[in-house]
Amino acid sequence: MTTDLDQNPRSLLVSERSSFRDLKNRISSQVEQLHLNYKVSLLLPEYSFDRSVPRTRIDEDNCVSLTPKGHLTLSLDKDSFEVLGVEGKPSRFNHRVKKRFVVSVDLTDSCMAPGGRGYLRLLAGLKSRLRLKMDFLLSHHPGGGASLQTLLSRHDWSEHRPEVSRHTLTHLSCPALLTSDLLSCDPHSFLEWLGAAHAHISCGNTSSSFLSSLVCPEPKTALSRALSVSVCGLLLPQDIHRLLQQIRVYLEESHLESWACLTVHGFVDSPVSWGANEHGVLRGGENFYSLLMFHDDVYYLHQATGAHDTCPP
């Protein structure tokens, strides 16, 4: 036990450098593969600005997700899975005893059409045997197809708007040489500094500091001010794409050789992470990507997830 506490949980980090002007860049497909996002954080240097659903835990409770492509995933405990009576498989993240099971359903399959064999079997399992009841967090993109009103008219619901928080950071220590051609520090050090900045944790401490031993990677410089913005809610890939376009316009119009960093956080307790791959939370549940963008359209993409998850695309 002591050994485990002394060791940091392993994680996976995939980094790449590309350009928005490169026709072969994969940024659109990479953004679209992380469906369930709960938080977006933006850091702009030299810039200033003058939920109430049950908290289900993926390692303890029954959780359900539905992606835009019609992929339904039920992450269930052993008792619920046996009562449901629908084909599934043991979770990849069981430790020793098989306590959790995953049921994956392609709702676009012909057998899942209303009245179909698969549809009736799943419906009977959910309504007659398991009687699973859950609160769902839904998000609808305007112009994205059928309205949600027909569905919502049959249930109790309330509207939750994204929560926006803004903070102006002053005298912020920052890694120097942040340019499209050169990064002065490795991705792990950069992400550690970025997380500290968004959390308003000073990186100007000494290694012997009682409050924090975090230090800004060398070489470093000081920003007179920076803007940290966070948006929390159920955020769709379409929202991320629209925000990316606005940030690119801002960088192109800026007369400074500036940069901006956008970090997108997936739900820790989501049954799936990248694409339709099962999400594990044995040691942390990391599930995010960070995009460092420059005025010349060059970007560095860092994708991170827990060691027990599938490698990001």
Secondary structure, 3 states (H helix, E strand, C coil): CHHHHHCCCCEEEEEEEEECCCCCCCHHHHHHCECCEEEEEEEEECCCCCCCCCCCCCCCCCEEEECCCCEEEEEEEHHHHHHHCCCCEECCCCCCCCCEEEEEEECCCHHHCCCCHHHHHHHHHHHHHCCCCCCCCCCCCCCCCCCCHHHHCCCCCCCCCCEEEEEEEEEEEEECCCCCCCCCCCHHHHHHHHHHHHCCCCCECCCCCCCCCCECCCCEEEEEEEEEEEEEEEECHHHHHHHHHHHHHHHHHCCCCCEEEEEEEECCCCCECECCCECCCCCCCCEEEEEEEECCCEEEEEEEEECCCCCCC
